[in-house]
Amino acid sequence: MNRRMLTALIALLGLFVALYLTLYKLGYIGQLVCAVGSCEKVQTSRWATLFGLPVALWGVGFYVAVLLLSIMRLQPPLDESAAIRKALLAITGFGVIFSGWLTWLEAYRIEAWCQWCVISAILTLILFLLCVTDAEQPGTVPAS
């Protein structure tokens, strides 16, 4: 499996996490399964909504965008596209900044941790690092 396939797989995993949290926030799931931390406290805080939408729903959009772009990046002739490579770098870079802000909010404003949010932040960081390493080799398909 090469970096581009791994990027798509991790984006899919992140999408599942974001969907799970979105379904909870929208009331389709009664209680979150959270082995570590205080997921419900985080998800019911005033910081769990941004511009009238659940933060997790913004995460769904983020992961869908990364998934679609990474799948496009697997298809010739788009596998050589500098525009897609730059879009992935920009989106995942923003994702790292946004996740960092949310993690700061958990630590210093909400004073609680959500294991799913931390997992999502880690997945976002991994996505960014994969996109950075892929961008370092423009014009070449990474080895498996």
GIJOTA-V999776 format. One record per residue. N is the residue number from 1. RES is the residue in one letter. SS is DSSP state (A for helix, B for strand, O for the rest). D_CENTER is the distance of its C-alpha to the mean C-alpha in whole Angstrom. Layout:
# GIJOTA-V999776
n: [N | N]
res: [RES | RES]
ss: [SS | SS]
d_center: [D_CENTER | D_CENTER]
This chain:
# GIJOTA-V999776
n: [1 | 2 | 3 | 4 | 5 | 6 | 7 | 8 | 9 | 10 | 11 | 12 | 13 | 14 | 15 | 16 | 17 | 18 | 19 | 20 | 21 | 22 | 23 | 24 | 25 | 26 | 27 | 28 | 29 | 30 | 31 | 32 | 33 | 34 | 35 | 36 | 37 | 38 | 39 | 40 | 41 | 42 | 43 | 44 | 45 | 46 | 47 | 48 | 49 | 50 | 51 | 52 | 53 | 54 | 55 | 56 | 57 | 58 | 59 | 60 | 61 | 62 | 63 | 64 | 65 | 66 | 67 | 68 | 69 | 70 | 71 | 72 | 73 | 74 | 75 | 76 | 77 | 78 | 79 | 80 | 81 | 82 | 83 | 84 | 85 | 86 | 87 | 88 | 89 | 90 | 91 | 92 | 93 | 94 | 95 | 96 | 97 | 98 | 99 | 100 | 101 | 102 | 103 | 104 | 105 | 106 | 107 | 108 | 109 | 110 | 111 | 112 | 113 | 114 | 115 | 116 | 117 | 118 | 119 | 120 | 121 | 122 | 123 | 124 | 125 | 126 | 127 | 128 | 129 | 130 | 131 | 132 | 133 | 134 | 135 | 136 | 137 | 138 | 139 | 140 | 141 | 142 | 143 | 144]
res: [M | N | R | R | M | L | T | A | L | I | A | L | L | G | L | F | V | A | L | Y | L | T | L | Y | K | L | G | Y | I | G | Q | L | V | C | A | V | G | S | C | E | K | V | Q | T | S | R | W | A | T | L | F | G | L | P | V | A | L | W | G | V | G | F | Y | V | A | V | L | L | L | S | I | M | R | L | Q | P | P | L | D | E | S | A | A | I | R | K | A | L | L | A | I | T | G | F | G | V | I | F | S | G | W | L | T | W | L | E | A | Y | R | I | E | A | W | C | Q | W | C | V | I | S | A | I | L | T | L | I | L | F | L | L | C | V | T | D | A | E | Q | P | G | T | V | P | A | S]
ss: [O | O | A | A | A | A | A | A | A | A | A | A | A | A | A | A | A | A | A | A | A | A | A | A | A | O | O | O | O | O | O | O | O | O | O | O | B | O | A | A | A | A | A | O | O | A | A | A | B | B | O | O | B | B | A | A | A | A | A | A | A | A | A | A | A | A | A | A | A | A | A | A | O | O | O | O | O | A | A | A | O | A | A | A | A | A | A | A | A | A | A | A | A | A | A | A | A | A | A | A | A | A | A | A | A | A | A | A | A | A | O | O | O | B | A | A | A | A | A | A | A | A | A | A | A | A | A | A | A | A | A | A | A | A | A | O | O | O | O | O | O | O | O | O]
d_center: [20 | 19 | 16 | 15 | 16 | 14 | 11 | 11 | 12 | 8 | 6 | 9 | 9 | 5 | 7 | 10 | 9 | 8 | 11 | 13 | 12 | 13 | 16 | 17 | 17 | 19 | 22 | 21 | 21 | 24 | 22 | 19 | 20 | 19 | 21 | 20 | 20 | 20 | 17 | 20 | 21 | 17 | 17 | 20 | 20 | 21 | 17 | 16 | 17 | 16 | 19 | 20 | 16 | 14 | 11 | 10 | 11 | 9 | 6 | 8 | 9 | 6 | 5 | 9 | 10 | 8 | 10 | 13 | 13 | 13 | 15 | 18 | 18 | 19 | 22 | 25 | 26 | 22 | 22 | 24 | 22 | 22 | 20 | 17 | 17 | 17 | 15 | 12 | 13 | 13 | 10 | 8 | 10 | 10 | 7 | 8 | 11 | 10 | 8 | 12 | 14 | 12 | 13 | 16 | 17 | 17 | 19 | 22 | 22 | 21 | 22 | 20 | 17 | 15 | 14 | 11 | 10 | 11 | 9 | 6 | 7 | 8 | 6 | 4 | 8 | 9 | 8 | 9 | 12 | 13 | 13 | 15 | 17 | 18 | 19 | 21 | 23 | 23 | 26 | 25 | 23 | 22 | 24 | 23]
